[in-house]
Amino acid sequence: MSAPVITIDGPSGVGKGTISKALADALGWHYLDSGALYRILAYAAAQAGVDFADADALVALAASLQIDFTSGAQLNGKSVERFIRTEQAGEYASRVAQHPQIRSAILELQRGFLKPPGLVADGRDMGTTIFPQTPHKFYLTAAAEERAKRRYKQLKEKGLDGNIAALFRDIQQRDERDTNRADSPLRPAEDANIIDTTQLSINEVLKKVIGQLPFEVDVPLD
Ligand code: C5P
């Protein structure tokens, strides 16, 4: 590997994004939000009227997209942040992400995010499929009820609508699809550090993660 990688995997709403971003910032490393790639692809497919079940058309579409994260998620030069962060975009993404052809089409794109001084990679299969050789693997879990509550809070903070019962149902449905798909299903790598975050604050999780790392991490923790 050209540089070190920390992988942070887990189900939706577990806080991976917040933890991964904080860690990447504290280390001064790059950050890969792999879920955003599936979200952008699903958004582009919806816009282009491509059927989520048509793997070949999705692969062709993926090859034609220009994706950039230098200032938020951008597709073909335009910000798509507000379209891809909705619950519906997450649901669409998990349908697109089921296709092995799509997963292999964006495999190298994901590995390309690894550049010095290092990468924090957030997703479902970062430790199992994309960067299996890294020794720094984490898998975050939390009870589905707690994840629905966190999602609700997150949506409110962004000024978006949410309903806890509906979020809970969506989370269960997405867990089910992500865990049961044939290619790169959601599961911890054998050598991953598993952290149950149900009762933990973001700072407590960050502290646990940092405690397992051999790197100097400069982050203010209470
Ligand atoms: O993490 P996020 O909620 O943005 O991911 C959206 C969806 O993309 C997930 O529900 C999952 O189906 C898919 N995904 C994936 N592999 C990844 C990241 C996300 O299959 N590495």
Residues whose N, C-alpha, C, O or C-beta is under 5 A from the ligand:
A	BS01	C5P	S12 S34 G35 A36 Y38 G90 A93 S94 A97 D122 G123 R124 D125 R174 D178
